[in-house]
Amino acid sequence: MTGLRSELDGYLRMRQGLGYKYQHQARRLADFVSFMEARQATTITTKLAMAWATLPPDRHASWALRLTDVRGFARHLVNIDPLTETPPAGVLPGLKRAKPYIYSDAEIDRLLEAALALPPADGLRRWTYHHLFGLIAVTGMRLSEAIKLQHDDVDLEEGVLTVRQTKFGKSRLVPLHPTTHAALLSYAERRDAHLGSRCGPHFFVAERGGRLLHQYVHRVFWRLSREIGLRRPGDHSGPRVHDLRHRFAVRTLLSWYREGTDVERQLPALSTYLGHACVRDTYWYLSACPELMQAAAQRLDQRWTVEP
């Protein structure tokens, strides 16, 4: 094992010990160390970091992310090897966050209706996707969180979900609206009647009782999106499953503004409900949605209006 690879192991243990999953970063940094070893380089330089980060040359979107990984590793190494160079920030174009698509109520209804038409007519599949997409739309959960839910995470007596070890290693409770509670109870009864003892540990399951996989969920979503006109045949971009989460956040904020709620005070609660690492992640929605920006501006105008 080379010195760099040994130091990488220690760096990854430290990051993961602090609560970061660091899985994708670990894979990328292992590739970077292999790149360094192939060149018999033992010290990180900005030139080498840039050369690796800009590979492959046709994937500009990932360059800044790759360089960010090396920058963190280099900052760790500089305490061990003073000759280590830390690549500067801002030298590569950053990854632009996708603009959220805000579904209308009618589009959500059409999506859920289309899910109920999935084959087979006497199977569980159509009910699984109907309730899965519906749950994400009304709770703002991440897809990964929803498909990882297990039986014990869904309290069908109290109407509360336990979302465990999420994106930032945190767990949280998600209380359900009575209508959502009733829908999940109905799905659980159908699932158990359909599968019996073949039902696995996950709450949402595939036709034969196994866990749902991300790639298959996305394929079903793309199919339904085309059927209801959200995407055209052959489109490689368009509304996403994750935009159901965006819709929930935006609609919640808009309703608060319209009701005159103190949004500043309520934002931490929404941030916790969504499982954001910090409130600034929730603030992003204010700039991502023009309607929200307008509502915020109107609220600000009202604060600064001086009564005659």
N, C-alpha and C positions, 0 to 999 in steps of 0.2 A: 504493500500500500504506500502510495506516495505521500509526501508531507501535506500537499494540498488536499488530497482525498481524506486524509486523517483529520485535518482541520475542518473539512466540510462536515464530517460525521459529528464532530463536537458542536459545530455551529447549528446543525439541524436539531440535535438533541436539546440545545439551549432554547431554540425557538419553539419547539414543540412542548418543551417543559413549561413555557410561559403561556401555553394554552392555544397556540396557533396550530392548525392542522398541517399547513406547509407541505402538502403533498405534491401539488403541481410545481411549486418552487423547488422542492427537493429533486424532482425529476429533471428540471431544466438545469439546475446547478451541477448535477452529476454529469450532464452532457457538457457543460462548460469545463469542468475539470478534465474530462476526457479530451476536449479540444486543447487544453493547456498541455496535457501529457503528450499528445501527439506532436506537439511542437517543442517538447522538452523544456517547457517554461515553468519555473517554480515561483515566480512572483507576478502578481496581477499588475498589468499596466493598462492605461486607458486605451492604447492602441489595440491591444489584444482583446480587451473587453468589447470594444466597438466592432472588431472583426467578427467576433462570435455572435454578438447581439444582432447583427445585420444579416445573419444566415437564417433561412434561405432568403435570397435577394428579392423574391416576389411577395413577401409577406410583411409589408411595412407595418401593418396594424400591430404585430407582436413585438416589434423591435424595442420600443420603449419599455415594455413589460420585462423583456429579457435583460435589458441593461439595468433596470431597477433591482432585479434579483442579484446581479453581480455587485451592484453598489452596496447593498446590505451586507453581502459576504465580505467585500473589501473593507468596509468599516470595521468589521469584526477582526479581520486579519491584520490591520494596520497596527494594532496593539501588540502583535506577535512579530510581524515583519515590517519594520518602519519604511522599507522601500516600496511597500504596496501603494499603488495609486488608486484613489477612489474616483471612478468616472463621474464627471459633473452631471447635474440634473439639467434637463431641458435641451440637450443636444440632439435628441431624436424626437420626432413627432409623437405625441401621446395618443393613446387609444381613446377614441371618442365614444362616449356612452351613447347607446342607441336611444333615439327619441321614442318615448313610450307611445303606444297606440291606445287611445282611450275608447274602449268599447261602449256602444250605446246599450241601453236596456234591451232594445229589440234585437241587436246582434247577439247578446248573451242568450236570449230566449231561443233564437234560431240555432245557435250552437248546441244548446242542451237538447233541443228537439231533434236535431240531426243525429246526435249521439244515440238517442233512443231508437233510431232506425238502423243501427249497425247490426250486421248479421253475427251470429244466427238469431233468428226471431225468438227461439225458446231458450237462449243462452243467458249468461250472466254479464257478458262483455258490454252490452249496451248500457246496462244499469251501472256498471263500474265506471265507465267514462262519463256518463251523465252526472253521477254524484261526485266524481273526482273533480271535473272542471267546475261544477257548481260550488263545491267547497272552496276551491282556490278563489273563485270570483267573490264570494261573500266574506272571506276571512283574510284575504291577502297573503295566504301562506305561499311559500316557495314550493314549486313542484317537487323538489327533492324531499322537502319536509312532509308533504302529503303522502307520497308513495312509501315513505319509511314508517308511517304510523303503524303501530302494532295494536293488537286487541286491547292490551292493558293501557294503551295511551288514549283510548277513546272511552271516556266515562259516559255511558249511555243512560245512566241514572241522573247524574248531575248536569249533563250537557256541557262538559269541559274536555278540551283536548290538552294533552301534555306533549309538547314538541321538544324532543330531547337532542342534545348535542348538535345544534344547528351549525350554520355556516361559520360562526365565530366561537364555537365550542360552548355556547350557552344553551340553557333549557328555559322554557317558558310555558305558562298556561294560557290557553286561548278559549275564553268562554264563548258559547254558541248562542245564536238567536234561537228562540223556540222552534221556528220553522226549519232551521238548519238541523237542529237536534232531532226533530221528527223525521227529516229526510234521511239522516244517517242511520237512525233506528230502523227505518224501512229497508234501507240497503242491507244492513247487517242481517235482517231476517231473511231477505231473499238469498243472500250469499250463503248463509248456513243451510237453508233449505235446499239450495242447488248443489252444494258441495259436501255437506255432512262432515264426515271425519277427514275428508281430503283437504279441507281448508287449512292453509298454512298459518303462520303467526301474524302475517300482515293484515291490516284492516281492508285495504283495497287490494284485490287479487286478480290475477289473470283467469282465463276461462277454466283452467284446470286446477286452480288453487295456488299457483306459484306467485312470486312477487312480480310487480310491474317493473319493467325496465324503461329507463329514460328514452332510449331510441325508439321504442315501440309506441310510447305515449305520444312523442312528437310526430311520428308518422300518422297516427290516428288523427291528431289535431290538424295536421296539414290537409289530410283527406277531407275532414269535415269543413275546414276553412274554404276549400275550393268548392265544395258542394253548396255552401251558403253564400258564396260570392265575396268572401273576404280576401281570397287569393285567386289569381288566374292560373290556369294549368301551366305548369312549367316555371312558375315564379319561385325564386330562391330566397326571396325576402318578403316581408309583410308582417301582419300581426302575429304575435308569438303567445305561447302559453304564459310566459312571464309577464306579459302585458295585462293579464287578468289581475295580477298583484298590483301593478301600477294603477289600474282603474280603481281598485279598492282604496288605495291611498289618496288619489286625487279626489274621488267622490267624497271621501270622509272630510278632507280639508275644505272642499267647496261647501259642503253642508254646514260646517262650523262657521265659515265666513258669512254665509247667508243667514244663519241663525243669530249672528252677533256674538258667538262664543269667543272667549279669550284664547285665540289660537296659540299664542306664545306659551301659555300655561299648559295647554293640552298636548302640545307637540311631544313632550317626553313620554306621555302615555301611549300615543300612537307609535312612537319609535320602539317602545318596549313591546307593544302588541305585534308589530311587524318583525321583531327580532333584529333590529338594526344595532350595529355596534355603538353608534353614537347618534345624537340628535341631528348632526349636520347631514347625515345620510338621508334623513327625512326632509330636511330643508331643500334638498335637491329638487323635490317635486314642485316647489314654488317657481323655479326657473324653467322646469321642463314642460309646464302646461301654461299656455298663454292666458287661459281663463282664470287660472289661479293667480297669475301675476297681476291681472286686472283687479281681481278681488282684493289682493293684498294692497295694491296701490290705492284703491278706493278707501280701504280701512285707514291707510296712512293719511289720506287727504282729510278724512273726517276728524282724525286726531289733531291735525294742525289748523283746522278751520276755526277761526275766531268769531264767536257770535257777536253781532253788533250790539 
